[in-house]
Amino acid sequence: MTEQKPNNHQVISTSKLLAYIFIPPVLTMILYVLLSVLFHEVVPTMLLFFIAALMILFPIQIYLILKESKKVYGNYSLISAFIHQENKPLWLVILLGMSAFGFAGLMTIIWMPIEGILFEPLSSKLYDLIPSYFNWKNLELIASYPKIILITMSVLYFLLNGFIGPIVEELFFRGYLTSKLKMNNWVAPLIITILFSIYHFWLPFDLFFRIIAFFPAFYLAWRLKDIRISIIFHCASNIFTVIMFVITIFSM
């Protein structure tokens, strides 16, 4: 059943849209840098980032959804992330979500190496300027931490990056923010996908990959009005990344 917009569900301004998207990750990055400088010798910075996200990024995004629901519906809930949503058959949701996941995997093979070559001069220069512990691709450094730290990191990485992070981001971006845009055509999910990709300050060199690989899932979720499609896709993509990372780290 479609959830109708009430009359006071206002379109978001461009300035507020950009503030809602980019201020939380900026604050998160500040805390992440501080935590990394203080604790990088005992905790991998990848884990420190997710701790910072759990403290700042995800709570702010959930708060904005709750605040909108309170304003529009009179009580704190996640309903503002489900405006005009329809429950499609579960088998169709899973099929489309996993099909989009397969497409993203194909783009990982085809496009990601190309983007890596394009950004290599810039990324090399950046990583030469910053401490090595900020480079998450420095797997040898990460693998050098004590095993108990790596196990703890892997478990938290699986939970935060595999489930909590993508679910919160989908509710915030594909649910709440997309419903607040003025346009009501395919441009809306495209704009949100581009902004979502830029918002990943901590992974700056996968910008175009995220847009290309993620847009089909986000378009399907918008077109069919079922955010569960993009949630399944996002969780599956992140879980696969976590599994491959953990296997690599513990095999070194």
Order of alpha helices (4+ residues) and beta strands (2+ residues): alpha-alpha-alpha-alpha-alpha-alpha-alpha-alpha-alpha-alpha-alpha
